[in-house]
C-alpha cells in the first residue's frame, strides 16, 4: 500500500486546475481556472462596477427604503389619529 501523502501528491499532480467558483448575476459559472481562494485572477480581487450602474443601484435602493419607511410612518400616524378623541 502507498502512504497517504503519496496518494494526495499524485492526485494533485494529475487533476486539472479547479474551475473558478464565481457565480455571475444570472447564475452562470466562470470558466477560468482558479488560482486563489477558489476564484480566478479576475474575481479573486473583485471587479468594481462603473459609476453609472452603481449609482443607479444605490438610488433605487434609497427610493425603496424611503417608500417602505413612508408606508410604516403613514400607518403609525393613522393609528395615532384614530386614538385621538
N, C-alpha and C positions, 0 to 999 in steps of 0.2 A: 504494500500500500504506500502511496505517496503522501508525504506530510501535507497538512492543510495549507501551509504557506506557499508550497509549490503549486497547489491547485488554484489558489487565489491569483498567484502571479500569472499562471498560464491562462486563466480566464480573462484577466485584464489585457493581456497581450493579444489574444485572438478576437476579443469582442470589438465591434466597431464603436466609434465615438457615439455617445448618447445624444439624442436629439434635444434641442432646446425645449424647455418646459413652458415657455411663454405662450399664453393664450391671447389672441387678438380680441378686438371688440365684438366680433361675431363668432367667437369661439374657435377660430382657425389656429392651427399649430404652426410654429416657426420651424422651418426645415433645416436651419443651420445647426452645425454640431455644437454641443455645449462645451464651454471652456471653464466657467467659474460659477459655482453655486447652481449648477444645473441649467444655466442660461447661456446663450451665445454672447459674443462680444457686444453685439448691438443692444441687447436687452439687459445685460448684466449691470450696466451703469444707468439705465433709464434713458428714455428718449423723451425729451421735453416737447410739449406741443407748442406750435407757434402762438403768438399773442392773440390773434383774432379768435380761433376756436376756444382757447382758454377763457377769453373774456366773455364769449357768448355763453359758455357753460356756467361761469360764475354768475353772470347776470340772470340766467334762467333759474339757478338755484336760489338767488336772492329774492326773485319775484315769487317763487313758490313758497318760500319761507314767510314772506310778508302776507301772502294770501292766507296761509294757514293761521298765522297769528291774528289776522283781521277777523277770520271766522270765529276763533276762540274768544277774542275780545268782544265781538258783537254779541255772542251768546252770553257772556258774562254780564255785559251791560243790560241786556234784555231781562235777565234774571233779577238783577238789582232793581230795575224799574218795575218789574212785576211785584216785588215785595213792598214797594212804597205804597202808602195809602192813597 
